[in-house]
Amino acid sequence: MRERRPGVWEVRIAVGTDPATGRTRQRSVTVHGTAAEADACREAAIAARDADRTRPSPLLTVGELLDVWLEADHPWKPSTRVGYESNVRYLRGDTRLARRRVIGLTPNELRQTFARWQAEGATHSVVGGRFRVLRAAVGWAYDERIIDTHPIRSMRGPGRVEPRRPLTDDQVAGLLAAAEAAVLEAVANDTGTTATRRRRHHAEQNLLLVRLAADSGARRGELAALHFDDLDGRVLHIRRAFSADVVTTPKSGRERSLTLGSSTARLWHTLEADWRTRQSTGVRFGPWLFSADADHATPMMSTSLGHRFAHLRDTAGVPGASLHRLRHYVATFLVSRGEILQAQARLGHGDASTTLREYAYALPLTDAEVADRLDEHLDRAAARTDDLTSPGWMTPP
């Protein structure tokens, strides 16, 4: 028994020996609570093992596995856990699948299950998400030696749907124009009342939001978690992110820094100075960049930021626009110029292969020289063929 972090204990119970390797097989249980509660769990697990009351792995059902998998200790982001729990609830409710024995699963059976889900109205991406959760749980059980075989190791899922294409230059220009027009209108109608000041404050934040998203390529959760002191001159430090309304590290697990365009940085500094000036003397200001309140003491959660952007999108008449598609816009711009490493660093991808996998369609063509050489070769071949088939070729000299 060991404490992995405050209030979270790992209990490992030896349950036998692997006949192939001679290694001790263990079962891991995660306990949230005190040391006494973890010790009680350990004693109960030992008693169950010794009394041979543990369920043999050949009888483990899909539903039971999903429950054990969720209870285990995983380094998941809060939003990732929320997504997994949602998929597990559905899979547990699908009794035809949940009652199946894990080691008896077959690719053909799962493909039939996918077809049934789609017939019930599930989209391609939803089916893919459910399969990835199921495969992750089965893979985890195999790695933990809860099951002896991985029945769907080599199975390919339904595949990921093609990502949304980036916004066009005209669409981004339309969003910026709508945001700027809203700021001009709010400034003109600012009479100093609470309502007009709030309207102006929201409009100014919307303009900064669009400009930042289209410049930095930051994720929505990263934008929502920005502090005023994260910008040093033109250098933006992305140090944190919101995940299911919980402050955590960025998705990559590490901080990153990038340089903003001069206009974007100037807009940030100008608005920050204005917002501070409008505050009453002695009132604490900050630290959050985006906030519904004038003192910026509380953050605006990523969901609220998305709703704010959706309202601006509708005003601008750019259907389908989202903060994430502005991220695609930044990535596509850089990849189309062949700047793969720059795109990786700006987006915060763990490695360049992720950038290439997601944005390979934007790579510039670099085979013009090859095409010219092939063209010349074909022309020479065609010329030789013309010589051989000309009427004068059979005529003796």
Buried (B, 14 or more C-beta within 10 A) or exposed (E): BEEEEEEEBBBBBEBEEEEEEEEEBBBBBBBEEEEEEBBBBBEEBEEBBEEEEBEEBEEBBBBBBBBBBBEBBEEEBBBBBBBBEEBBEBBBEBEEBBEBBBBEBEBEBBBEBBEBBBEEEBEBEBBBBBBBBBBBBBBBBBEBBBBBEBBBEEBEBBEEEEEEEBBEEEBBBBBBEBBBBBBEEBEEEBEEEEEBBBBBBBBBBBBBBBBBBBBBBBBBBBBBBBBBEBBEEBEBBBBBBBBBBEBBBBBBEEEBEBBBEEEBBEBBBEBBEEBBEBBEEEEEBBBBBBBBEBBBEEBBBBBBBBEBBEEBBEBBEBEEBBBBBBBBBBBBBBBBEEEBEBBBBBBBBEEEEBBBEBBEEBEEEEEEEEEEEEEEEEEEEEEEEEEEEEEEEEEEE
